Amino acid sequence: MPDNVLLTTSQAAQALGVSASTVCRWAALGAPCEQTIGGHRRWDIDELREWVHQQVLECERECEDEEEDQEESDDDLDEDADESDEDEADDEEDDDESDDDLEEPECDDEDCEGCDECEDDDDDEEEE
């Protein structure tokens, strides 16, 4: 293709394997083009390819930055979860210790048959 040949939007789209509306969106995003007196866009395919390449590189850099930020965020969440798990384990140990300290009171009710103390007494009486 000779130097400085300008393509129509449809021709540029076909050369890059995209739709004409995609090329129009690229123009709105700042892709290099010239306009005719009648307001139609004309594209230097080499300049357009270079612009698209730069956009792809920029997008890849942004994606890499987002992935790094996500990994750091995930690491922070993992650390918080580990601390939370340790706190829960400590709380469970405290609960177990406090349960051991609780003793069931002896029953003073002569007619009671439901508490453990009375059932133990009944078993003792049956054995004798």
N, C-alpha and C positions, 0 to 999 in steps of 0.2 A: 504494500500500500504506500503510495507516495506520501511525502511529508505534508502535514497540514491539511489532510483530507478530513473533513468534518462529516460526521454521520448524523442521520436523523435519530430521534429517540428510539424508534422501532429497530433501526439498524444496529444501534449501540446495544440495545437489549438482546437482540438475536446474537450478536458477537460475544456477549458475556453469558448467554444462557439464562437470562432472567426475563421477567415480564417488563413491558414498557412502563407500567405503573410503578414498578420498583425503581427504574431509572428516574422517573419523575420525583419519587420520594427522595432519592439521593440528591437531586438538584435542590430540594427544599432543605436538605441537611448540609448543603455546601459543596456538593460535587462540582468540579470545574466544567463549565459549559459556556458557550456563547449563545447569544440570542440574535435572531434575524430581525430585520426591521418590522416584520409582521408578528414578532413575539414568539416564534418557534425556536426551540432549543436545538443546538448543534453540538456534537460531542467529538472531541479528539479522543479516540479510543485508547491511545497510550496513556494520556493524562488520566482518563477515567479508570483504567486498570490500576494505575499507581495509587489513585485516591482510594479505591476499594481495598487494595492491599494494605494501605495505612490504617484504614478503618478496622480491618480484620486484626492487625497487630495490636491496635489500641484495645480492642475488645478482649483479645486474649490476655493482655496485661491486666485489665480490669477483673477478668475472671480469676486469674491467678491470685490477685490481691484479695478478692472476696473469699477464695478457698482458704488462704492463709488466715484471714480474719475469722472464718468459720472454725478452722482447726483450733485457733487460740481460744475461741469462745467455747468450743467443745471441751478443751482441756480444763478451762475454768469451771465448767459445769461438772466435769468428772471430779475435780478437787472438792467442789462444794458437796457433791453427793457422797464422797468418801467421808468428809467431815460429818455430814448428817448421819451416815451409817454408824460412825463411831459414837456419836452422841446418843443414838437410839440404843446401841448395844450397852452403853453405860447406864442409860435409863432402865433397861430391862434388868441389868444386874442389880440396880438399886431396888427395883420392884421385887425381885426374887428375895433379896435380903430382908426387905420389910415384911414379906409374906412369912418368912421363917420366924420372925419376932412375934407374929400374932399367934396367940393360943386361944383355943376355944374355951369359953368360960364353962365352969361346972354348972349343971342345972340344979336349981333349988326346988323345982316344981315336982311334987310327989306323984302327980298323975301324968307327967310328961312321958311320952314314948317315942318322940320323934328325933330328939337330938342324939348326937354321937355318944355323949356321956351316959345317957340313960340306956342306950342300946348296949354299951359296954357293960354296964351294971347288970342288965338283963342276962347277958351271955354268962357273966360270972355266976349268977344265981342258978342258971340252968345247969352249969357244970357241977355245982355242989350237990 
